[in-house]
């Protein structure tokens, strides 16, 4: 997607970099070959080169492209039933070997809607039917072929606790039908992976020791145990949140609490634990028992107790174009404005371990840029320009 020897100079815009809270009220940003080559105050703006396109953005604000850190876009497709639903493999409760990139349809129209709303990166993957659901990926929202759109794969491993696995497998009359079974199945697979990894290592060190038979599930989970791949833990209710943390501590996992609906009830504990979360969907009803304590004040309470978080839509639960609006509603209920912006930019990037590429405006990062004339978190907001890898998106 990145162009060759292409330069675009944005001038006289207010740069909200999300990088150490730096703001340039009269700033410039130079894009070169799809990357941010230079940025800063207009007094430091380089001279215009021959053939360089220049855009005057006086009165407008430049933000890093927005990021949805948890959704099912492309894998639970727009307007389709079973034919476009690849989100849950309900034939096996433990499926860490599944890869989202093999299921995402880059032609899903909702990706265009995301890009037009300024959501330039999405983290998408399997749902929460299985205690271990599979590998998620991060991709840009413009392109035709997922291999070219991928930012990182895998980006996380999906685990699920509470109501969803219970409700799916209760109907099949098989485990897990209880929260106990869900936790036990996750532990069993992680312990099996530990032993598998130990045997692999021993075989590599000792020619006389036979390597274990190849196990695709264990292979997929080894990076999780090595902390090179994050565990994203689906959990709404407070007790399920604590179970997720308990298992993460047992196995030393690098984890994110996904949804964290009752986080506001236990935010002091989460802050003390050093936990972080991806919260949402924000704009939805209390459609199941686990959501009975859902509140728009969740974000503000987590912030007050020092719990870092991103905001997500869980698309298609909430259409992905309402990600900025979701952040705006959290501001209405007490979340500081800048924290809301961070929750859909740099904090979202950190939650998915992609902050080296996206999430803020910084030299060397991908030129994913969204430009607004007014408040991007307003119900009236619409970008005037979106760039993904330095290229304009059709709005």
Backbone torsions as a table, in degrees:
resi	resn	phi	psi	omega
1	UNK	NA	-28.1	-176.4
2	UNK	-72.6	136.5	180.0
3	UNK	-79.3	175.9	179.6
4	UNK	-116.1	127.1	178.0
5	UNK	52.2	39.0	177.8
6	UNK	-106.0	134.9	-177.8
7	UNK	-129.8	136.9	176.7
8	UNK	-136.7	128.1	-178.6
9	UNK	-114.1	118.2	176.2
10	UNK	-98.9	126.2	-175.7
11	UNK	-126.5	156.5	174.3
12	UNK	58.0	30.5	173.7
13	UNK	-103.0	156.6	171.8
14	UNK	-84.5	117.2	-177.4
15	UNK	-93.8	112.2	171.1
16	UNK	-95.7	92.1	-168.0
17	UNK	-76.1	-26.0	-172.7
18	UNK	61.1	14.6	178.7
19	UNK	-109.0	102.5	-177.4
20	UNK	55.2	32.8	177.6
21	UNK	61.3	19.7	179.5
22	UNK	-71.4	132.6	177.3
23	UNK	-129.7	132.0	175.0
24	UNK	-114.5	107.1	-172.5
25	UNK	-70.3	-29.6	172.2
26	UNK	-128.9	87.5	-169.5
27	UNK	-121.9	175.7	175.9
28	UNK	-133.1	158.9	175.3
29	UNK	-144.9	124.7	-179.4
30	UNK	-105.6	124.1	177.0
31	UNK	-103.6	130.4	177.0
32	UNK	-137.7	123.3	177.9
33	UNK	53.2	40.2	174.5
34	UNK	83.6	-0.1	-179.4
35	UNK	-120.1	159.4	173.8
36	UNK	-78.8	114.7	-175.6
37	UNK	-93.1	-30.4	-176.7
38	UNK	-165.8	148.7	174.5
39	UNK	-157.6	162.2	177.8
40	UNK	156.2	-159.2	-179.9
41	UNK	-75.5	148.8	-176.7
42	UNK	-58.6	-26.9	179.4
43	UNK	-65.2	-18.6	179.1
44	UNK	-104.4	10.1	-176.5
45	UNK	-65.9	133.2	179.1
46	UNK	-71.0	160.5	176.5
47	UNK	-68.0	148.0	179.6
48	UNK	-70.9	131.2	179.5
49	UNK	-92.2	159.3	177.7
50	UNK	-58.8	132.7	177.6
51	UNK	80.9	1.7	-177.5
52	UNK	-86.0	130.0	177.6
53	UNK	-81.2	136.0	-178.6
54	UNK	-123.3	131.3	176.7
55	UNK	-119.6	123.2	176.8
56	UNK	-87.3	117.8	-175.7
57	UNK	-112.2	34.9	177.8
58	UNK	-55.6	131.3	179.7
59	UNK	82.8	2.4	-178.6
60	UNK	-118.8	160.9	-178.3
61	UNK	-118.9	137.5	-177.5
62	UNK	-106.4	123.9	179.7
63	UNK	-120.0	157.2	167.4
64	UNK	-65.6	150.3	177.5
65	UNK	-55.1	141.8	-179.2
66	UNK	-74.1	153.0	-175.9
67	UNK	-129.9	127.3	171.7
68	UNK	-97.2	110.3	-172.2
69	UNK	-80.6	-6.1	178.3
70	UNK	-158.5	109.6	175.8
71	UNK	-156.1	179.6	179.9
72	UNK	-126.5	31.7	-177.9
73	UNK	-64.6	138.4	178.2
74	UNK	81.1	-22.8	-180.0
75	UNK	-104.9	-18.9	169.5
76	UNK	-126.7	92.1	-160.8
77	UNK	-79.3	160.0	-179.0
78	UNK	-63.8	124.9	170.0
79	UNK	69.3	14.5	-177.7
80	UNK	-119.1	154.8	174.8
81	UNK	-93.7	-128.5	-176.4
82	UNK	-56.6	-36.1	-174.7
83	UNK	-60.5	-33.6	-178.3
84	UNK	-107.4	11.7	-178.2
85	UNK	-103.3	102.9	177.6
86	UNK	-119.1	26.0	-168.3
87	UNK	-84.5	-27.5	-177.7
88	UNK	-133.7	123.7	173.9
89	UNK	-95.2	92.6	-169.8
90	UNK	-89.1	18.3	178.8
91	UNK	-92.6	-8.3	-177.1
92	UNK	-154.1	128.9	-175.7
93	UNK	-75.7	-12.1	-179.3
94	UNK	-127.7	104.8	-174.3
95	UNK	-133.1	55.6	-179.4
96	UNK	-66.1	-18.5	-176.8
97	UNK	-77.3	-10.6	-178.8
98	UNK	-73.4	142.2	-177.8
99	UNK	-121.0	122.6	-178.0
100	UNK	-56.9	-35.5	-175.5
101	UNK	-62.0	-18.8	177.5
102	UNK	-83.4	-4.3	-176.5
103	UNK	-121.5	-21.8	-175.3
104	UNK	-69.0	131.0	176.1
105	UNK	-98.1	107.4	-177.5
106	UNK	-67.5	-9.9	177.6
107	UNK	-89.2	1.8	176.2
108	UNK	-56.3	122.4	-176.1
109	UNK	-59.0	-26.9	-177.5
110	UNK	-65.3	-22.8	175.1
111	UNK	-64.9	-37.1	175.8
112	UNK	-66.2	-40.5	178.0
113	UNK	-64.2	-37.8	177.7
114	UNK	-61.7	-51.1	-178.1
115	UNK	-60.2	-41.2	-179.0
116	UNK	-66.3	-21.4	177.8
117	UNK	-92.3	0.0	179.6
118	UNK	93.1	4.8	176.5
119	UNK	-86.9	103.0	-171.4
120	UNK	-97.8	-17.9	177.7
121	UNK	-134.1	138.6	176.4
122	UNK	-129.4	147.1	173.0
123	UNK	-111.3	117.9	-170.4
124	UNK	-136.4	156.4	-179.5
125	UNK	172.2	-164.6	-175.3
126	UNK	-61.3	156.9	179.6
127	UNK	-82.6	-159.8	-169.2
128	UNK	-112.3	24.7	177.0
129	UNK	-69.8	-35.1	-173.7
130	UNK	-103.1	142.1	174.0
131	UNK	-53.3	-38.2	170.9
132	UNK	-123.6	112.3	-168.9
133	UNK	-94.9	-32.3	-179.4
134	UNK	137.4	-173.6	-171.4
135	UNK	-94.8	129.2	179.4
136	UNK	-91.9	163.3	177.6
137	UNK	-135.1	157.6	173.8
138	UNK	-112.3	132.4	-178.4
139	UNK	-143.1	157.2	174.5
140	UNK	-77.5	159.0	-175.1
141	UNK	-97.6	14.6	174.5
142	UNK	-128.6	135.3	179.1
143	UNK	144.5	174.9	-179.4
144	UNK	-117.0	-26.8	-175.3
145	UNK	-123.1	124.7	-172.6
146	UNK	-60.9	-32.1	179.1
147	UNK	-59.8	-30.7	179.0
148	UNK	-86.9	-21.0	-178.0
149	UNK	-89.1	-18.4	-174.8
150	UNK	-61.2	132.6	171.1
151	UNK	-96.0	-41.4	177.4
152	UNK	-160.2	136.6	175.3
153	UNK	-152.8	128.4	-7.3
154	UNK	-76.6	157.5	178.4
155	UNK	-109.4	-22.0	178.5
156	UNK	-166.0	166.2	172.9
157	UNK	-112.5	131.1	-176.3
158	UNK	-89.5	126.5	170.9
159	UNK	-120.1	152.4	-179.0
160	UNK	-138.8	140.0	-179.5
161	UNK	-127.3	161.4	170.9
162	UNK	86.0	-138.8	-166.3
163	UNK	-66.7	-38.5	-171.6
164	UNK	-64.1	-53.7	176.5
165	UNK	-59.1	-39.6	178.7
166	UNK	-58.6	-47.4	-174.8
167	UNK	-68.7	-35.1	-179.4
168	UNK	-69.7	-47.0	-172.7
169	UNK	-88.6	-15.8	172.1
170	UNK	-61.3	-40.5	179.4
171	UNK	-67.8	-19.4	178.7
172	UNK	-96.8	-4.3	-178.1
173	UNK	56.9	44.5	177.7
174	UNK	-145.0	164.7	-179.0
175	UNK	-69.2	143.8	6.8
176	UNK	-96.0	125.8	175.7
177	UNK	-104.0	-4.8	178.3
178	UNK	-134.6	163.4	174.2
179	UNK	-62.5	-33.8	178.1
180	UNK	-60.6	-44.7	-178.3
181	UNK	-67.0	-38.4	177.9
182	UNK	-58.8	-50.6	-179.9
183	UNK	-63.1	-40.3	-178.3
184	UNK	-65.0	-40.7	-179.9
185	UNK	-65.8	-38.3	177.3
186	UNK	-65.5	-47.2	178.9
187	UNK	-59.5	-44.5	-177.8
188	UNK	-58.9	-44.5	-178.8
189	UNK	-69.2	-37.1	178.5
190	UNK	-68.9	-39.0	177.3
191	UNK	-65.7	-41.9	177.4
192	UNK	-60.2	-40.3	179.4
193	UNK	-66.6	-39.9	176.9
194	UNK	-57.3	-47.9	-178.9
195	UNK	-65.9	-40.4	178.3
196	UNK	-61.0	-45.0	-179.8
197	UNK	-65.0	-39.0	178.3
198	UNK	-63.4	-42.6	179.2
199	UNK	-67.0	-38.9	176.1
200	UNK	-60.3	-46.2	-179.0
201	UNK	-63.8	-41.9	-179.9
202	UNK	-63.7	-40.2	179.7
203	UNK	-65.5	-33.7	178.1
204	UNK	-69.4	-31.4	-177.9
205	UNK	-88.5	-24.0	-173.5
206	UNK	-127.9	109.7	-178.8
207	UNK	-62.3	-21.5	-178.9
208	UNK	-86.9	-0.8	-178.0
209	UNK	-107.5	127.4	-178.1
210	UNK	-75.2	134.7	176.0
211	UNK	-69.0	150.3	178.9
212	UNK	-68.4	155.9	175.4
213	UNK	-61.2	138.0	-175.9
214	UNK	-55.7	130.5	-179.6
215	UNK	-129.8	108.5	-174.3
216	UNK	-65.4	-33.3	178.5
217	UNK	-65.5	-46.6	179.7
218	UNK	-65.4	-40.6	178.9
219	UNK	-58.1	-39.5	-179.1
220	UNK	-68.6	-29.2	-175.9
221	UNK	-92.1	-14.4	179.8
222	UNK	-55.8	-46.1	178.9
223	UNK	-61.2	-29.0	177.5
224	UNK	-66.7	-45.2	178.4
225	UNK	-67.8	-29.0	178.6
226	UNK	-84.0	-1.3	178.5
227	UNK	66.5	20.0	174.9
228	UNK	-94.7	-7.7	176.6
229	UNK	-133.3	126.8	-177.1
230	UNK	-71.8	148.3	170.9
231	UNK	-96.4	118.5	175.4
232	UNK	-99.0	114.9	-170.3
233	UNK	-103.8	107.5	174.6
234	UNK	-69.5	117.8	179.5
235	UNK	-159.8	127.4	179.7
236	UNK	-103.1	-55.0	-172.0
237	UNK	-77.4	152.1	-176.1
238	UNK	-57.6	-42.8	-178.3
239	UNK	-66.4	-35.1	177.5
240	UNK	-70.2	-35.7	175.6
241	UNK	-60.1	-44.5	-179.5
242	UNK	-68.0	-34.1	176.3
243	UNK	-65.2	-41.9	177.6
244	UNK	-60.1	-44.0	179.7
245	UNK	-66.3	-40.6	-179.6
246	UNK	-58.9	-47.2	-179.9
247	UNK	-68.0	-39.5	177.7
248	UNK	-59.9	-40.6	178.6
249	UNK	-68.8	-40.3	-179.5
250	UNK	-57.6	-39.0	-174.3
251	UNK	-107.6	4.1	177.5
252	UNK	65.5	38.9	-175.7
253	UNK	-83.7	148.4	169.6
254	UNK	-89.4	113.5	-167.0
255	UNK	-131.0	158.9	169.6
256	UNK	-126.5	137.4	174.2
257	UNK	-85.8	115.3	-176.8
258	UNK	-96.8	128.8	-175.6
259	UNK	86.2	-63.9	173.6
260	UNK	50.1	44.8	-172.4
261	UNK	-60.2	-40.8	179.1
262	UNK	-95.2	21.9	178.2
263	UNK	-57.9	-34.7	-178.5
264	UNK	-64.3	-22.5	179.0
265	UNK	-80.0	-20.3	-174.3
266	UNK	-132.4	22.8	-172.8
267	UNK	-61.8	-30.6	177.4
268	UNK	-64.0	-40.2	178.0
269	UNK	-66.9	-41.8	-179.5
270	UNK	-65.2	-40.3	177.3
271	UNK	-62.5	-41.3	179.8
272	UNK	-66.7	-31.4	-179.9
273	UNK	-80.4	-12.0	-175.7
274	UNK	73.8	26.0	-178.6
275	UNK	-76.1	158.6	172.8
276	UNK	-136.0	162.5	-169.6
277	UNK	-145.3	162.0	168.4
278	UNK	-120.2	107.6	-172.1
279	UNK	-101.9	150.5	-179.9
280	UNK	132.2	172.2	5.2
281	UNK	-71.4	149.6	-176.3
282	UNK	-88.7	-43.7	-173.2
283	UNK	-97.7	77.2	178.5
284	UNK	-154.4	166.1	-179.7
285	UNK	-87.2	173.5	177.5
286	UNK	-88.2	78.5	-168.1
287	UNK	-81.4	-7.0	179.5
288	UNK	-152.8	162.3	-174.5
289	UNK	-52.4	-37.4	-177.4
290	UNK	-62.9	-18.2	-175.5
291	UNK	-98.0	11.0	-174.0
292	UNK	-60.4	-29.2	-179.1
293	UNK	-104.0	21.1	177.9
294	UNK	-64.5	137.5	178.6
295	UNK	-151.4	147.6	176.0
296	UNK	-70.4	-11.6	178.9
297	UNK	-83.1	-2.3	-177.4
298	UNK	-55.4	-47.3	-176.4
299	UNK	-61.5	-46.7	-178.4
300	UNK	-62.9	-37.8	-179.9
301	UNK	-70.6	-40.7	176.1
302	UNK	-61.1	-43.5	178.9
303	UNK	-61.0	-42.6	-178.1
304	UNK	-61.2	-30.6	-178.8
305	UNK	-100.9	15.4	171.4
306	UNK	75.5	27.8	178.8
307	UNK	-98.9	111.6	177.9
308	UNK	-65.6	144.8	-179.7
309	UNK	-154.8	155.2	168.3
310	UNK	-108.8	162.8	176.3
311	UNK	-113.6	135.2	-179.2
312	UNK	-128.0	167.7	175.7
313	UNK	-100.5	-22.7	-171.2
314	UNK	59.5	28.5	179.9
315	UNK	-41.5	134.5	11.6
316	UNK	-92.2	12.2	176.4
317	UNK	-54.6	-48.9	169.6
318	UNK	-120.9	128.0	179.0
319	UNK	-53.1	136.9	-168.8
320	UNK	-63.4	-24.7	-179.8
321	UNK	-67.8	-9.5	178.7
322	UNK	-96.3	16.6	176.2
323	UNK	-61.0	-50.3	178.4
324	UNK	-61.9	-36.9	178.2
325	UNK	-64.1	-37.3	177.1
326	UNK	-59.5	-42.9	177.6
327	UNK	-64.5	-38.5	179.0
328	UNK	-63.4	-38.0	178.4
329	UNK	-66.2	-32.0	176.2
330	UNK	-67.6	-34.6	174.9
331	UNK	-64.1	-42.9	178.7
332	UNK	-56.6	-31.0	-177.2
333	UNK	-100.8	21.4	168.8
334	UNK	113.4	-6.8	179.2
335	UNK	-77.1	130.9	176.5
336	UNK	-57.1	142.7	-173.2
337	UNK	-56.5	-47.5	-177.8
338	UNK	-63.8	-33.6	177.6
339	UNK	-66.4	-34.2	176.7
340	UNK	-65.5	-40.9	176.8
341	UNK	-63.8	-41.5	178.8
342	UNK	-62.3	-34.0	-176.2
343	UNK	-67.7	-16.9	177.2
344	UNK	-118.1	14.2	175.9
345	UNK	-132.9	-97.3	-171.3
346	UNK	-68.2	-38.2	178.1
347	UNK	-67.4	-36.8	176.6
348	UNK	-64.7	-39.5	178.8
349	UNK	-65.3	-41.1	179.2
350	UNK	-66.6	-37.7	179.8
351	UNK	-61.0	-28.2	-179.2
352	UNK	-105.9	7.2	179.0
353	UNK	57.7	39.0	178.2
354	UNK	-122.4	16.7	-175.7
355	UNK	-71.4	-10.0	173.1
356	UNK	-73.4	-16.0	-176.6
357	UNK	-114.7	-38.0	-171.9
358	UNK	-139.7	176.2	174.9
359	UNK	105.1	-18.5	177.6
360	UNK	-153.5	163.8	175.6
361	UNK	-92.6	108.6	-178.2
362	UNK	-151.1	149.0	180.0
363	UNK	-58.7	131.1	179.2
364	UNK	95.5	-15.8	178.5
365	UNK	-82.3	162.4	177.9
366	UNK	-58.7	140.5	179.9
367	UNK	-81.5	66.2	172.9
368	UNK	-98.7	109.5	-167.9
369	UNK	-135.9	138.6	175.6
370	UNK	-129.3	135.2	-172.4
371	UNK	-122.8	129.2	-178.9
372	UNK	-124.1	151.8	174.6
373	UNK	-90.1	-26.0	179.5
374	UNK	-126.6	-151.8	-178.2
375	UNK	-75.6	117.3	-177.3
376	UNK	-68.6	-16.0	-178.0
377	UNK	-95.8	4.8	179.5
378	UNK	-81.8	154.2	176.7
379	UNK	-64.8	-21.7	-178.6
380	UNK	-90.6	-4.3	-170.2
381	UNK	-70.6	141.4	173.3
382	UNK	-150.8	131.2	-179.0
383	UNK	-63.4	147.5	172.5
384	UNK	-93.2	-19.5	178.0
385	UNK	-158.5	138.1	174.9
386	UNK	-130.1	131.7	174.6
387	UNK	-117.6	133.6	171.2
388	UNK	-122.3	120.2	-173.1
389	UNK	53.0	38.0	175.7
390	UNK	80.4	-1.3	-177.6
391	UNK	-107.6	141.2	-179.5
392	UNK	-65.5	141.6	174.2
393	UNK	-102.0	137.3	177.7
394	UNK	-71.7	124.0	-177.0
395	UNK	-100.3	NA	NA
